[in-house]
Structures are given as C-alpha cells and as structure tokens.
Amino acid sequence: MSEQETIPDENADQVSNPIETLTQPGAILAAARQELKLTVEGVANELHLRPSVVMDIEGENYEEFSSDVFLKGYFRSYCRLVGLHEARMVELLDKQLKNLVEQKLSSEKAESDAQRKENQKQLFKQAGIFIVVIILCALMVVSLTDDTSFGQKEEIPGPDISEGVVTEAFEGKADAQTAVVNSLPETERRLSGDTGQDEPAQSSSDEGALDLSDKPLFEEDTNAKLTNASETQLADNTLVVPEPAELQAQPLGLEINFKGECWFELYANNGRRITAGLKQAGVNYSYEGERPVRLVLGNSAAAEVYTDGSLLDLSVYARPSGRAELTIE
C-alpha cells in the first residue's frame, strides 16, 4: 500500500455535507439552493422577489435593505423554501448583524479619532505659524525702533549766551550798519535820515574796501516800518462796517379762507404739527412765523390760501381726490 492511500481525505465530510460546515447565513442559503438545484430566478419567483434581492441575501449585502424587518422577513421565507431551520438561521443572522453594527461603529470611531487628530494637528500648525508671525513682527518693531534712535542726532548744548555777549553782538551790528550809511553819498544819507555830522568822513579807499554783501538780507528799513505803521494807524481810523453774511429770513404771513368743509393740517420745518382740524365754511385762519411750512388740505377746492398777501394757485398741487399738499418757502 502506498503512502498516498493511507492518508485520509479531510475534506470528505465537507464534500458530502457542505451545508453543515458553513457558518455564514448567506452562504448556507446559497448552498441549500444549489443542493436543491434551484436557480436564483426560481427562488425569486417562488418568494415574489426580484433576483437582485435574492443575490443580496446570499451575498450578505444587508446595506441594500431599508430596514432589518424586511430583511428578516425575506430571510425567513427563503429558509422555509429551502428547508432550513428558521430559528437557528435567524440567530445566525442576528449575530452577524450585531457584528456588522459593531464593526461599523468601530470604523466610525476610528474615522472620528483620525479626523480629531488631524484637526488638532492643523490647529497646532496654525498656532505655531501665528506665534512665528508675532515674533517676526516684534523683531521688526524692535529693529525699526533701534534704527530710529540711532539715526537721531545727539543735540550738542550750545554756549550760554550771556547779556554781555548779546550786547556785543548788537553793538557789532550797529557799527556795521553805521559803516554802510557812512559809505553812501551825502544825498542818500539824507534820504535815509542820517546826516553823518557826528561821523567822520570815509575815504574813497574805505568805500572800495567795504563789502556790502556782509549786510544781512533780512534787515528791514526803519523808515519803511514807520511809514507802514503810520499808514496802518490812518487806516485804523476809518470805520469799516462788515456786511452781514446772511440776511435774517422774513417771517411768513399765511392766511386761509375756507369756503366749505375741509380738513386742514399745518406743519413746521422740523416736522412738528402746528395745528390740525376740520374747518367749516366761513372760517378764516392766519399764521405768522418761521419759514418754511408744510400745508395739507383735504379739499383744496374749498380753501383760498394767501402767502404774504398773494393768492396761491392750489390747482397745481391738487390731486384727483381734491387733496393738496405743498411746502411754502
């Protein structure tokens, strides 16, 4: 006897009775259907279902069913058709559905945890970028502050100008001005108000050596100042009455004569209602006050309106209903 003949066939029982070795309810139903030599279409006709529903039950595609109630009803009918024990098969189905629910919850939790970790990572990343930006801004501000303080020149205190120094400066200025006046011809000295009687005459050589560019350009003529002061004083003696910028608005004179029944309203410029009421024929109303005013007449044909003695044409403002509303400036 050879070695191959002594080895037992471990799959012999599975081939002889394959249904007993299966643990998945869909596979068990498919094996039972094949053992009875039934087709998917035949089972669908017997159970009054679509072939796709039978294939979903055998393939355990339970997501295609709207609820577990319909799934279990079709499952029980299928078990009765192929001669399987309903209670045991439903127990297997419940256990499988429970496992699927747990797997789904576990998968959703894993996805939620992954999403939460990703969100935390993004948050930390954004916070790090924000902190880096703040640090860079602070460094830029510090750098600009240092550059500004470095660019500022240190003020060196000037010499203390005492009264004697100021006096010497003014005396030097006066000497220079006297030298310029003395260097001018006699005619120009008279016009400038200095006869030069007390000053020694300057020689021609001194006149040539004098540099007129040393005279400051911003010095003003004393005589010109006196002349301008006198002109200002004369001008101040003349009384000038400024004209008013705006003339005060004249008060409005309004008079209304009612020839019939008419509703009447009068409003000020700020929207405040001055008066209102139902007027009868023969009633007169007068108003004198600020301009403008808004006038409302319910029956404009029964009223005559005079402004400052002039009759207004209310037909321009009257509506087909007879109501008139106008603003009187």
Summary of the structure (lengths in Angstrom):
residues: 329
radius of gyration: 58.8
end to end distance: 135.0
largest distance: 167.7
contacts: 713
relative contact order: 0.04
helix: 56%
strand: 13%
